Amino acid sequence: MLEGYLPILLFIAVGIVIGVVPLVVGMAVGPHKPDAAKNSPYECGFEAFEDSRLKFDVRFYLVAILFIIFDLEIAFLFPWAVSLDTIGLFGLLAMALFLVILVVGFIYEWKKGALEWE
């Protein structure tokens, strides 16, 4: 019964060893000399100047979500481009419709001012 699980247990053991050994070696060999500069909070290259509990502007989230949506939609173009010779004219027209809808949505967001930072 154990013979069936031996490769899995061996795989888990090797994975743990590969994950733990570099950490232990790094802690044992690496220098540990903390000072005030290393222990200070770091935020984008300069000292934190406000409370971390302040709310972000909703436009930040809106632009981030819009970027993700359009980025994912553009990612659909790669498989289409690879298989264009096999899907033929129907695939070309379907992707053209997809891109028209994408461009109309982008123009709508642009006209509504969703991409403005005023």
Secondary structure as UniProt FT lines:
FT   HELIX           2..29
FT   HELIX           36..39
FT   TURN            44..45
FT   TURN            52..53
FT   HELIX           58..75
FT   HELIX           77..82
FT   HELIX           84..112
FT   TURN            113..115
//
